Amino acid sequence: MTKIRRIHFLLIYPKGTAPSQRFRFEQFLPILRRNQFNCSTSCFYDEDTFKKLYQANGKLILALRLVWCFLRRCAHMFTLAKYDCILIQRGAAPFGPPIFEWVIRYILRKPIIYDFDDAIWRQPEGYNSILKRFVKAHYKVALICKWAHTVVVGNSYLAAYAAQFNKRVVLIPTVVDTEHMFIPAKDEADCVDNSPIVIGWTGSHTTLPYLESLEPVLEQLANTNQFSLMVMANKPPNFKKLPCQFIPWTEEAEVAQLQRIDIGIMPLPDDEWTKGKCGFKAIQYMAVGKPAVASSVGVNAEIIDDGVNGFLCASHEDWFKALSYLLNHPETAKSMGAAAREKMVQNYSLKKAGSEWVSALAAV
């Protein structure tokens, strides 16, 4: 009989709140348990602290809550001795030096599986002060890579970085459940009437600036074409003139709203941070059978086959041409959406990635 392996997941956010956790770990837990892994989790933030994290008021209370979360993580360290390995996503804590990771590696002597799906070692603009650098401690990514038994990443750009510090790097893309959740609408009647055609975008407040940068193109497009723009996020975009239908994001309604769109968009600037993106928006659109139009940046060129299941754009002119074509050729857009769906089932499914996670963890 196969030995049950005990794995503890040290996560940052409460369950069901962060896309990186939901789609890189939480959805795989049933698969891992079926394959003789005993999985447990602990989160740095409690739910109340996480809800208040981005509020403008109550800074002192928030600071006290963060201290409480840090102390709670310290308490977690005393429970880790019974596990066979520890899986850490991004970091055991969202700020500060890698104290917890050092304790796990050198005091508890537990093998670490380290996962990240963004270029989190990059120093964002505006972090020039010594205090901010200490608080965010981006340098710790390289150290944790060195200490880890295995590093798991979401694309080849991240893999190349991790390979500088660790010989055991596994590439597992961020995927969706293409069998039960991210599926095309059962009937066209389930979708919004195709008059007007719906262009959709989904994301968070951190990526809204990327969408807002596309406003001039969408305004130009609206002068010659009829369409509706749907934005699903945790806050509305700050458009100057462009009207849109804003839908607050909820996990429960996420798939149903994506099924309503006809074209999914994913604009990105071409920089070192976005090269680390794992193309998840495009994967979501394509899994529900919609063509994706995205910036030709990083892994997007691997996910989207230009002209087959979507379009890749390098300029505003490219964006205008691609969207105009899809708006004026709705049947072609549907066939491209079907091709997009097929590629997601073959290459970006929960089943395929689940077996890769089982293999990666079993090798520890």
Buried (B, 14 or more C-beta within 10 A) or exposed (E): EEEEBEBBBBBBBBBEBBBBBBBBBBBBBEBBEEBEBEBEBBBBBEEEBBEBEEEEEEEEEBEEBBEEBBEBBEEBBEEBEEBBBBBBBBBBBBEBBBBBBBBBBEEBEBBBBBBBBBBBBBEEEEEEEEEEEEEBBBEBBBBBBBBBBBBBBBBBBBBEBBBEBBEBBBBBBBBBBBEEEBBBBEEEEEBBEEEBBBBBBBBEEEBBEBBBBBBEBBEBBBEEBEBBBBBBBEEBBEBEEBEBBBBEBEEEEBBEBBBBBBBBBBBBEEEEBBBBBBBBBBBBBBBBBBBBBBBBBBBBBEBBBBEEBBBBBEEBEBBBEBBBBBBEEBEEBBBBBEBBBEBBBEBBBBEBBBEBBBEBBEEB
